[in-house]
Amino acid sequence: MTIAAHSADTKEQRTGSPLEVLRVFLRLGVTCFGGPIAHIGYFRDEFIVRRRWIDEQAYADLVGLCQFLPGPASSQVGFSLGLMRAGYRGGLAAWTGFTLPSAIALVLFAYGAGELGGPVGIGLLHGLKLVAVAIVAQAVWGMARTLCPDRERASIAVIAALIILFSTSSVSQIAAILLGGIAGIWLCRAGAPETTGHVTVPVSHTVGLVALTAFFVLLAGLPVLRGLVNAQGLSLFDAFYRSGALVFGGGHVAYLGTVVKPSPHGLPGAVLGLIGIFLPGVLILMGTLPFWDSFRKRAGAQAVMRGVNAAVVGLLGAGLYNPVWTSSVKTPGDFGIALVGFVLLTVWRAPPLVVVTVSALGGIIVAVDSAGSGAAVL
C-alpha cells in the first residue's frame, strides 16, 4: 500500500496543477450518478485505472480512512485526491468541480426548474442510475482481485458485507471497518510486509492540529454562540455543521438550504448549508492525514490495513446490492443495460462518458417501449 513515489517518473505523475484537477473533477461532477458508493467507483476508474494518480492499495487506505471519519466520505476522498495531486488549491479545485454541479442542479430543482417528466425524462434518469451499477460492479471486481487475494481477506470482505447488509444501525460501516482491522491483526500478519512510503499530502502536523482544533471549537462553540446571538443564519449554519460533524455519510443539502423557512433561504441558505455540511469533514480529514502516514508505516498497522482494505471491498459489495442494485435493476431490460455497461468498462475499457451515453439511451428506449406497450394494452 503506497501513496509515495518510488521513482522520479512516478513522482512526476503525481504532480499536477489545480486547473488540471478542476477540469477532471468538473467532468466527473457533471457525469457521475448515484450515491457515495458509486462515486468511489467512479474515482477508482478515473484515478487508478485511467490516470494512475494513485495505486490500488493507497486508494483503499484512503477510502477506509474516509469511511471511518464523520462526514461525506466520497467528498473527502475526492478532496484528498486533489490535495495529493496539486496541494491545497488542488483540494479546493477537486471539491469545487465535483460538488458544485450537483449543488446547482438541486438549487434549480428547489426553484422548480429541474424536474423531468414523461417517458423520455424518466427513462433518461433511470438509465443514468444504471450507470452506477456498472461502475460500482467494476470497482468491486477490480478491488477484490487486488485487495482480497487470499481466503483470509476474502472472508473478512464477506463478513463485512454481511454486517452492513443485515444491520439497520447507522454505524454499521464503522463497525465493519473496525472489525476488519481487528481481524487483520489476527489473520493478515503472514507474508512479506507491503511497501509503504511517504504520503504526498502537503499538510504539516501544525496545520493538522489547527484543523482539528477548529473542528472541535466550531462543534462546541457554535451552539453557545447561537444562544448568545439571535441570528437565524447562525442557527442554520450550526444545524448543518453539526450534521456534517456527527453523521457518518453525507449528501448535498443545497436543496434544504434553499427551501428552509424562515430566512435566510434561497441562494444564501443553499450556500450556508453547503459550507456547513462539508466543512467539518474537510477539517477533520486535514487534521488526520498528517498523522495517518506515521500510523501506516508501522508493521502492525500494515496488518490492520490489510484487514481494513478487505472490509472496504465488502462495504462496496454490500453497497452494490443496496442501494445501487435494489434501486435501479427492476426488469430484465435494466439488467441488460447494466451488463452492457459493465462489459464496456471491464472488457472494452470504454471511457465512463461512453457508458453514460449508452446507458442513458438504453433507459430512454426501454421507458418509451414500456409506455407504448402500456398504451396499447389500454
Phi, psi and chi 1 to 4 in degrees:
 res  aa     phi    psi   chi1   chi2   chi3   chi4
   1 MET       -  104.8   55.4 -178.0  175.8      -
   2 THR  -133.1  134.5  175.8      -      -      -
   3 ILE  -108.0  -17.0  -63.4  178.7      -      -
   4 ALA   -83.1  164.4      -      -      -      -
   5 ALA   -83.5  137.0      -      -      -      -
   6 HIS  -101.7   -4.0  -62.0  -69.4      -      -
   7 SER  -154.4  168.0   65.7      -      -      -
   8 ALA   -62.4  -37.4      -      -      -      -
   9 ASP   -64.2  -45.2  -68.0  -21.3      -      -
  10 THR   -63.7  -41.0  -54.1      -      -      -
  11 LYS   -62.5  -39.4 -174.5  173.6 -178.3  180.0
  12 GLU   -64.4  -35.6 -176.7  178.2   -4.6      -
  13 GLN   -64.0  -25.9  -70.7  176.2   -2.0      -
  14 ARG  -101.9   18.0  -65.1  178.3 -176.2  174.0
  15 THR  -118.7  125.6  -58.3      -      -      -
  16 GLY  -145.4 -174.5      -      -      -      -
  17 SER  -105.3  155.7   68.7      -      -      -
  18 PRO   -58.3  -34.2  -25.3   34.5      -      -
  19 LEU   -65.2  -39.8 -176.9   60.0      -      -
  20 GLU   -61.6  -45.5  175.0 -158.5   25.4      -
  21 VAL   -62.0  -44.7  173.6      -      -      -
  22 LEU   -61.1  -41.9  177.6   62.4      -      -
  23 ARG   -63.9  -43.9 -176.7  173.4   63.2 -109.2
  24 VAL   -67.9  -46.5  174.4      -      -      -
  25 PHE   -72.8  -28.5  -85.3   92.8      -      -
  26 LEU   -66.9  -40.0 -176.0   60.7      -      -
  27 ARG   -63.7  -41.1 -177.2  174.2   58.7   80.4
  28 LEU   -64.8  -37.4  -72.2  171.3      -      -
  29 GLY   -63.4  -30.1      -      -      -      -
  30 VAL   -97.5   -3.6  -62.1      -      -      -
  31 THR  -123.0  -10.4   57.9      -      -      -
  32 CYS   -84.5  133.2  -72.3      -      -      -
  33 PHE  -130.2  150.0  -59.7   90.5      -      -
  34 GLY   107.0 -179.2      -      -      -      -
  35 GLY   -90.8 -164.5      -      -      -      -
  36 PRO   -56.6  -38.0  -25.9   34.0      -      -
  37 ILE   -63.1  -41.4  -64.4  -63.8      -      -
  38 ALA   -64.8  -39.4      -      -      -      -
  39 HIS   -60.4  -41.9  -63.1  164.4      -      -
  40 ILE   -60.3  -37.0  -70.4  171.2      -      -
  41 GLY   -66.3  -43.1      -      -      -      -
  42 TYR   -59.7  -45.5  -80.5  101.7      -      -
  43 PHE   -61.4  -41.9  -70.4  164.5      -      -
  44 ARG   -60.9  -46.0  178.5 -171.8  176.8  -84.5
  45 ASP   -62.6  -40.3 -178.1   72.6      -      -
  46 GLU   -75.7  -44.9 -175.3   70.2   29.0      -
  47 PHE  -103.1  -14.3  -60.5  114.2      -      -
  48 ILE  -103.8  -53.6  -64.1  177.1      -      -
  49 VAL   -73.4  -47.8  177.2      -      -      -
  50 ARG   -92.2  -48.8  -63.9 -175.6   64.7 -124.6
  51 ARG  -100.0  -18.6  -63.8 -177.2 -179.8  -87.7
  52 ARG    56.3   41.9  -57.7 -174.4 -176.2  -83.2
  53 TRP   -73.9  -24.1  -76.3   10.3      -      -
  54 ILE  -153.4  152.6 -171.5  171.1      -      -
  55 ASP   -93.8  172.3   61.0   53.8      -      -
  56 GLU   -62.0  -45.1 -167.0   84.9   76.7      -
  57 GLN   -64.1  -45.4  -65.5  -75.4  -10.8      -
  58 ALA   -64.2  -38.6      -      -      -      -
  59 TYR   -64.2  -43.1 -177.5   68.0      -      -
  60 ALA   -63.4  -39.5      -      -      -      -
  61 ASP   -57.7  -45.6  -75.1   -4.2      -      -
  62 LEU   -65.4  -43.5 -177.6   60.4      -      -
  63 VAL   -62.6  -42.0  171.5      -      -      -
  64 GLY   -61.0  -42.3      -      -      -      -
  65 LEU   -63.2  -46.4  172.8   63.6      -      -
  66 CYS   -69.3  -30.1  -66.5      -      -      -
  67 GLN   -69.8  -29.8  -70.1  -73.3   -6.1      -
  68 PHE   -76.6  -33.7 -175.8   78.7      -      -
  69 LEU   -81.0  152.1  -64.1  175.0      -      -
  70 PRO   -69.7  153.5   25.3  -33.2      -      -
  71 GLY   116.0  173.4      -      -      -      -
  72 PRO   -69.5  107.4  -15.2   29.9      -      -
  73 ALA   -63.2  -44.6      -      -      -      -
  74 SER   -66.4  -35.4   60.0      -      -      -
  75 SER   -68.1  -35.7  -63.9      -      -      -
  76 GLN   -66.1  -40.6  -70.6  170.7  -42.1      -
  77 VAL   -62.2  -46.5  171.5      -      -      -
  78 GLY   -61.7  -43.8      -      -      -      -
  79 PHE   -60.2  -42.3  178.5   85.6      -      -
  80 SER   -63.6  -41.5  -60.1      -      -      -
  81 LEU   -62.6  -43.0  -68.9  170.7      -      -
  82 GLY   -64.7  -38.0      -      -      -      -
  83 LEU   -63.2  -43.3 -167.9   67.5      -      -
  84 MET   -67.2  -32.5  -65.9  174.3 -173.6      -
  85 ARG   -80.5  -40.4 -177.2   68.7  176.8  177.6
  86 ALA  -145.4   28.7      -      -      -      -
  87 GLY    74.8 -161.6      -      -      -      -
  88 TYR   -59.3  -42.7  -69.0  109.1      -      -
  89 ARG   -66.5  -30.8  -68.8 -173.7  -63.1  168.4
  90 GLY   -67.0  -39.6      -      -      -      -
  91 GLY   -62.7  -44.3      -      -      -      -
  92 LEU   -64.6  -39.3  179.9   60.3      -      -
  93 ALA   -64.6  -40.7      -      -      -      -
  94 ALA   -63.8  -46.0      -      -      -      -
  95 TRP   -64.1  -43.1 -179.6   85.2      -      -
  96 THR   -64.3  -49.3  -58.6      -      -      -
  97 GLY   -63.6  -36.2      -      -      -      -
  98 PHE   -85.5  -30.4 -169.7   69.3      -      -
  99 THR   -91.2  -41.5  -56.0      -      -      -
 100 LEU   -61.5  -39.8  -79.0 -170.9      -      -
 101 PRO   -56.9  -46.0  -27.3   36.3      -      -
 102 SER   -71.3  -35.0   55.8      -      -      -
 103 ALA   -63.1  -44.2      -      -      -      -
 104 ILE   -63.5  -41.9  -67.3  170.9      -      -
 105 ALA   -62.1  -38.9      -      -      -      -
 106 LEU   -72.1  -34.6  -74.4  171.7      -      -
 107 VAL   -64.2  -44.1  169.9      -      -      -
 108 LEU   -61.7  -38.9  -66.4  176.3      -      -
 109 PHE   -63.7  -40.0 -178.0   80.8      -      -
 110 ALA   -62.2  -31.9      -      -      -      -
 111 TYR   -85.2    0.8  -78.4  112.1      -      -
 112 GLY    87.1   18.2      -      -      -      -
 113 ALA  -107.2    4.4      -      -      -      -
 114 GLY  -115.7    7.6      -      -      -      -
 115 GLU   -87.7  134.5 -171.2  172.6    1.5      -
 116 LEU  -110.5  139.2  -71.5  173.8      -      -
 117 GLY  -132.7  175.2      -      -      -      -
 118 GLY    80.1  167.7      -      -      -      -
 119 PRO   -58.4  -39.1  -22.2   32.6      -      -
 120 VAL   -65.3  -48.9  173.3      -      -      -
 121 GLY   -63.8  -44.6      -      -      -      -
 122 ILE   -64.1  -43.0  -66.4  173.0      -      -
 123 GLY   -64.6  -38.8      -      -      -      -
 124 LEU   -61.0  -49.5  172.3   63.4      -      -
 125 LEU   -63.9  -39.3  -66.5  177.3      -      -
 126 HIS   -68.9  -38.6 -170.8   67.0      -      -
 127 GLY   -61.6  -36.8      -      -      -      -
 128 LEU   -68.2  -33.7  -65.4  177.1      -      -
 129 LYS   -64.9  -34.4  -70.7  173.8   64.2  176.9
 130 LEU   -69.8  -22.4  -68.0  171.1      -      -
 131 VAL   -59.4  -41.0  177.1      -      -      -
 132 ALA   -60.6  -35.1      -      -      -      -
 133 VAL   -60.0  -48.7  178.1      -      -      -
 134 ALA   -64.8  -42.3      -      -      -      -
 135 ILE   -65.0  -47.5  -69.2  -73.2      -      -
 136 VAL   -67.2  -39.1  176.7      -      -      -
 137 ALA   -60.8  -41.3      -      -      -      -
 138 GLN   -63.0  -42.3 -179.3 -156.1   27.2      -
 139 ALA   -63.9  -44.4      -      -      -      -
 140 VAL   -62.7  -45.2  172.9      -      -      -
 141 TRP   -61.0  -48.2  175.4 -105.8      -      -
 142 GLY   -68.4  -44.1      -      -      -      -
 143 MET   -70.4  -33.2  -66.2  179.8   73.7      -
 144 ALA   -63.9  -41.2      -      -      -      -
 145 ARG   -64.5  -33.7  -71.3 -172.6  -60.0  172.8
 146 THR   -86.7  -41.8  -57.5      -      -      -
 147 LEU   -99.0  -12.0  -57.1  176.1      -      -
 148 CYS  -127.1   58.7  -58.3      -      -      -
 149 PRO   -81.4   -7.3   31.7  -34.8      -      -
 150 ASP  -130.2  171.0   49.4   53.7      -      -
 151 ARG   -68.7  -29.6   61.6 -173.1 -179.7 -176.3
 152 GLU   -64.6  -50.4  -69.8   82.5    7.5      -
 153 ARG   -72.7  -31.9  -79.8  177.8  -83.2 -173.5
 154 ALA   -63.2  -38.4      -      -      -      -
 155 SER   -67.6  -39.9  -61.7      -      -      -
 156 ILE   -60.0  -42.8  -66.9  172.8      -      -
 157 ALA   -61.8  -43.4      -      -      -      -
 158 VAL   -64.9  -44.4  169.9      -      -      -
 159 ILE   -63.7  -40.9  -67.1  172.1      -      -
 160 ALA   -60.9  -42.4      -      -      -      -
 161 ALA   -62.9  -41.4      -      -      -      -
 162 LEU   -65.4  -39.0  -67.9  175.4      -      -
 163 ILE   -59.0  -45.5  -69.3  173.4      -      -
 164 ILE   -70.8  -40.1  -64.3  167.8      -      -
 165 LEU   -68.0  -35.8  -71.8  172.1      -      -
 166 PHE  -103.7    2.8  -70.2   99.9      -      -
 167 SER  -102.5  142.7  174.3      -      -      -
 168 THR  -103.5    3.5   58.2      -      -      -
 169 SER   -79.0  145.6  171.9      -      -      -
 170 SER   -73.5  -13.2   59.8      -      -      -
 171 VAL  -105.7   17.3  -62.9      -      -      -
 172 SER   -63.2  -35.5   59.8      -      -      -
 173 GLN   -63.7  -42.7  -67.4 -174.7   -0.5      -
 174 ILE   -64.2  -42.1  -52.6  -56.9      -      -
 175 ALA   -61.7  -42.4      -      -      -      -
 176 ALA   -63.0  -41.7      -      -      -      -
 177 ILE   -68.1  -41.4  -68.8  173.9      -      -
 178 LEU   -61.9  -46.1  -77.0  174.5      -      -
 179 LEU   -64.3  -35.2  -70.8  175.1      -      -
 180 GLY   -61.7  -42.3      -      -      -      -
 181 GLY   -63.7  -43.1      -      -      -      -
 182 ILE   -63.2  -43.7  -65.2  171.4      -      -
 183 ALA   -63.9  -33.4      -      -      -      -
 184 GLY   -62.9  -39.4      -      -      -      -
 185 ILE   -60.2  -36.7  -63.1  175.8      -      -
 186 TRP   -82.5  -40.6  179.9   33.1      -      -
 187 LEU  -108.0  -18.6  -61.7  172.9      -      -
 188 CYS  -115.6   27.0  -58.7      -      -      -
 189 ARG   -85.3  -19.7  -74.1 -175.3  174.1  -87.2
 190 ALA   -69.5  154.0      -      -      -      -
 191 GLY    92.4  168.8      -      -      -      -
 192 ALA   -69.6  141.6      -      -      -      -
 193 PRO   -65.0  143.3   23.0  -32.0      -      -
 194 GLU   -73.5  147.1  -63.4  173.4    7.0      -
 195 THR   -66.9  136.1  -55.0      -      -      -
 196 THR  -128.1  155.7   56.9      -      -      -
 197 GLY  -146.3 -170.7      -      -      -      -
 198 HIS   -76.1  131.5  178.1   61.1      -      -
 199 VAL   -73.3  120.9  178.1      -      -      -
 200 THR   -83.6   67.0   54.5      -      -      -
 201 VAL  -118.8  119.5  177.6      -      -      -
 202 PRO   -80.2   53.0   31.8  -35.4      -      -
 203 VAL  -122.7  115.8 -178.9      -      -      -
 204 SER   -76.6  166.4   66.5      -      -      -
 205 HIS   -61.6  -35.5  -74.6 -169.8      -      -
 206 THR   -64.0  -47.5  -59.9      -      -      -
 207 VAL   -62.9  -38.8  172.1      -      -      -
 208 GLY   -60.9  -43.6      -      -      -      -
 209 LEU   -65.7  -38.1  -70.1  172.9      -      -
 210 VAL   -63.6  -42.3  169.5      -      -      -
 211 ALA   -63.9  -43.6      -      -      -      -
 212 LEU   -63.3  -40.8  -77.2  176.4      -      -
 213 THR   -62.1  -44.6  -58.9      -      -      -
 214 ALA   -62.0  -38.9      -      -      -      -
 215 PHE   -58.4  -49.2  170.6   84.0      -      -
 216 PHE   -76.2  -34.0  -72.2  108.9      -      -
 217 VAL   -63.1  -45.0  166.6      -      -      -
 218 LEU   -66.3  -39.0  -72.9  171.7      -      -
 219 LEU   -63.8  -41.0 -177.4   61.6      -      -
 220 ALA   -87.5  -31.5      -      -      -      -
 221 GLY   -84.4  -31.2      -      -      -      -
 222 LEU   -61.6  -43.7  -77.1  173.4      -      -
 223 PRO   -61.6  -37.2  -23.5   34.6      -      -
 224 VAL   -65.5  -46.5  175.4      -      -      -
 225 LEU   -63.0  -35.6 -173.8   61.0      -      -
 226 ARG   -64.2  -35.1 -173.8 -173.2   62.8 -172.8
 227 GLY   -71.1  -25.8      -      -      -      -
 228 LEU   -89.0  -31.3  -61.7  174.6      -      -
 229 VAL  -116.8  119.8  179.6      -      -      -
 230 ASN   -85.7   82.9 -173.9   18.8      -      -
 231 ALA  -133.0  121.1      -      -      -      -
 232 GLN   -63.7  -35.6  179.0   61.3   26.2      -
 233 GLY   -62.4  -40.3      -      -      -      -
 234 LEU   -66.1  -41.1  179.7   61.9      -      -
 235 SER   -62.9  -40.1  -61.9      -      -      -
 236 LEU   -64.5  -45.6 -178.1   65.8      -      -
 237 PHE   -63.8  -40.9 -178.0   77.8      -      -
 238 ASP   -61.6  -41.5  173.8   47.0      -      -
 239 ALA   -63.3  -44.4      -      -      -      -
 240 PHE   -70.3  -37.6  -78.1  119.4      -      -
 241 TYR   -63.6  -45.6 -175.0   88.9      -      -
 242 ARG   -64.3  -35.3  -79.0 -173.8  -71.5  110.7
 243 SER   -63.3  -45.0  -63.2      -      -      -
 244 GLY   -69.3  -27.9      -      -      -      -
 245 ALA   -85.3  -26.2      -      -      -      -
 246 LEU  -113.4  -10.7  -58.9  175.4      -      -
 247 VAL  -103.2  129.6  175.0      -      -      -
 248 PHE   -86.5  120.6  -68.5   87.4      -      -
 249 GLY   118.3 -155.2      -      -      -      -
 250 GLY   166.3 -173.8      -      -      -      -
 251 GLY   174.4  161.9      -      -      -      -
 252 HIS   -78.3  129.2  -64.7  -61.6      -      -
 253 VAL  -115.2   17.2  -62.7      -      -      -
 254 ALA   -57.9  -35.2      -      -      -      -
 255 TYR   -62.9  -47.7  173.8   82.6      -      -
 256 LEU   -63.3  -40.0  -65.8  177.3      -      -
 257 GLY   -63.3  -29.2      -      -      -      -
 258 THR   -75.2  -39.5  -55.7      -      -      -
 259 VAL   -98.1   -7.1  -59.0      -      -      -
 260 VAL   -63.5  148.6   70.9      -      -      -
 261 LYS  -121.2  149.7  -58.0  -68.2 -176.9 -178.6
 262 PRO   -80.8 -165.0   32.0  -36.2      -      -
 263 SER   -62.1  147.5 -179.5      -      -      -
 264 PRO   -83.8  135.1   30.4  -34.0      -      -
 265 HIS  -138.2 -160.6   47.6   74.4      -      -
 266 GLY    66.7 -145.8      -      -      -      -
 267 LEU   -63.9  -43.3 -173.5   57.9      -      -
 268 PRO   -59.5  -41.5  -24.7   34.6      -      -
 269 GLY   -63.9  -38.3      -      -      -      -
 270 ALA   -62.9  -41.3      -      -      -      -
 271 VAL   -66.1  -44.9  172.2      -      -      -
 272 LEU   -60.8  -43.6  -77.0  174.6      -      -
 273 GLY   -64.0  -41.9      -      -      -      -
 274 LEU   -64.4  -46.3 -161.4   63.1      -      -
 275 ILE   -67.8  -43.2  -64.1  175.0      -      -
 276 GLY   -62.6  -38.1      -      -      -      -
 277 ILE   -78.2  -28.7 -158.8   72.5      -      -
 278 PHE   -98.1  -24.8  -73.8  109.2      -      -
 279 LEU   -59.0  -47.5  178.8   59.7      -      -
 280 PRO   -61.7  -38.7   19.5  -31.3      -      -
 281 GLY   -63.3  -38.7      -      -      -      -
 282 VAL   -68.5  -42.0  170.2      -      -      -
 283 LEU   -62.9  -47.5  -72.0  175.8      -      -
 284 ILE   -70.8  -29.4 -162.1  168.4      -      -
 285 LEU   -66.6  -47.9  177.4   66.9      -      -
 286 MET   -64.5  -30.4  -70.8 -177.2   61.5      -
 287 GLY   -73.7  -20.5      -      -      -      -
 288 THR   -96.4  -36.6  -55.2      -      -      -
 289 LEU   -56.0  -42.4  -78.9  174.3      -      -
 290 PRO   -62.4  -29.3  -21.0   32.7      -      -
 291 PHE   -92.4  -16.7  -52.3   97.4      -      -
 292 TRP   -64.2  -37.6 -180.0 -118.0      -      -
 293 ASP   -61.7  -45.8 -176.1   32.4      -      -
 294 SER   -61.9  -39.2  -61.0      -      -      -
 295 PHE   -63.6  -43.3  171.3   77.3      -      -
 296 ARG   -66.1  -24.2  -69.0  172.2   60.4 -107.5
 297 LYS   -80.9  -12.3  -71.7 -179.3  178.3  178.3
 298 ARG   -74.9  145.6  -60.8  176.3 -177.9  176.9
 299 ALA   -59.6  -46.3      -      -      -      -
 300 GLY   -64.3  -34.4      -      -      -      -
 301 ALA   -65.9  -30.1      -      -      -      -
 302 GLN   -65.4  -38.0  -66.0 -178.5   22.7      -
 303 ALA   -66.7  -39.8      -      -      -      -
 304 VAL   -59.2  -45.9  171.1      -      -      -
 305 MET   -69.6  -29.2  -69.5  -47.9  -56.7      -
 306 ARG   -61.7  -43.0  -68.5 -170.6 -171.8  101.0
 307 GLY   -67.9  -40.0      -      -      -      -
 308 VAL   -63.9  -43.7  167.8      -      -      -
 309 ASN   -63.0  -37.9  -68.2  -17.2      -      -
 310 ALA   -65.2  -38.6      -      -      -      -
 311 ALA   -64.7  -35.4      -      -      -      -
 312 VAL   -62.2  -40.0  167.5      -      -      -
 313 VAL   -61.3  -43.0  174.4      -      -      -
 314 GLY   -63.1  -39.4      -      -      -      -
 315 LEU   -60.4  -45.1 -175.9  151.0      -      -
 316 LEU   -65.5  -38.4  -73.4  173.8      -      -
 317 GLY   -63.0  -42.3      -      -      -      -
 318 ALA   -64.9  -39.6      -      -      -      -
 319 GLY   -66.9  -30.1      -      -      -      -
 320 LEU   -61.4  -39.1  171.9   60.5      -      -
 321 TYR   -76.1  -51.9  173.4   72.2      -      -
 322 ASN  -135.8  113.8 -176.0   26.4      -      -
 323 PRO  -103.9   -4.3   35.6  -35.5      -      -
 324 VAL   -63.0  -54.1  175.9      -      -      -
 325 TRP   -71.5  -48.6 -175.9  -79.2      -      -
 326 THR   -64.2  -26.5   56.5      -      -      -
 327 SER   -91.9   -6.2   65.3      -      -      -
 328 SER  -122.1  -45.7  -56.6      -      -      -
 329 VAL   -90.9  102.7 -179.4      -      -      -
 330 LYS  -115.3  -24.9  -54.2  -68.9 -174.4 -178.2
 331 THR  -134.4  166.2   66.9      -      -      -
 332 PRO   -57.1  -34.4  -27.0   35.4      -      -
 333 GLY   -63.7  -39.8      -      -      -      -
 334 ASP   -61.8  -45.1  -66.6  -20.0      -      -
 335 PHE   -61.9  -39.8  176.7   73.3      -      -
 336 GLY   -62.0  -43.2      -      -      -      -
 337 ILE   -63.9  -45.4  -65.7  171.0      -      -
 338 ALA   -63.2  -39.3      -      -      -      -
 339 LEU   -65.2  -41.8 -177.5   61.2      -      -
 340 VAL   -60.4  -44.5  168.4      -      -      -
 341 GLY   -61.4  -40.9      -      -      -      -
 342 PHE   -63.8  -43.6  178.1   75.6      -      -
 343 VAL   -67.4  -39.3  171.4      -      -      -
 344 LEU   -59.4  -39.6  -75.1  173.8      -      -
 345 LEU   -75.4  -45.0  -72.7  169.6      -      -
 346 THR   -88.9  -31.5   57.0      -      -      -
 347 VAL  -102.1  -49.7  179.3      -      -      -
 348 TRP   -83.9  -11.7  -70.1   90.5      -      -
 349 ARG    56.0   38.0  -54.0  -66.7 -176.7 -173.7
 350 ALA   -71.8  145.7      -      -      -      -
 351 PRO   -61.5  148.0  -20.2   31.7      -      -
 352 PRO   -55.5  -32.6  -26.7   34.7      -      -
 353 LEU   -63.1  -35.6 -172.4   58.0      -      -
 354 VAL   -64.8  -42.6  172.7      -      -      -
 355 VAL   -64.4  -40.2 -179.2      -      -      -
 356 VAL   -59.2  -46.6  168.4      -      -      -
 357 THR   -63.6  -47.3  -57.1      -      -      -
 358 VAL   -62.7  -43.7  170.6      -      -      -
 359 SER   -67.8  -39.6  -61.4      -      -      -
 360 ALA   -62.7  -45.3      -      -      -      -
 361 LEU   -63.4  -40.5  -68.5  174.4      -      -
 362 GLY   -62.0  -41.7      -      -      -      -
 363 GLY   -63.0  -39.7      -      -      -      -
 364 ILE   -64.8  -44.8  -67.5  172.8      -      -
 365 ILE   -61.8  -45.8  -67.8  170.9      -      -
 366 VAL   -64.1  -42.0  170.2      -      -      -
 367 ALA   -67.1  -43.1      -      -      -      -
 368 VAL   -65.3  -40.7  170.7      -      -      -
 369 ASP   -64.4  -40.6 -179.3   67.9      -      -
 370 SER   -65.5  -41.1  -61.3      -      -      -
 371 ALA   -63.6  -40.3      -      -      -      -
 372 GLY   -65.7  -39.6      -      -      -      -
 373 SER   -65.8  -39.9  -60.8      -      -      -
 374 GLY   -64.5  -40.6      -      -      -      -
 375 ALA   -66.4  -37.1      -      -      -      -
 376 ALA   -65.5  -38.8      -      -      -      -
 377 VAL   -64.4  -42.1  170.8      -      -      -
 378 LEU   -65.8      -  -67.4  175.7      -      -
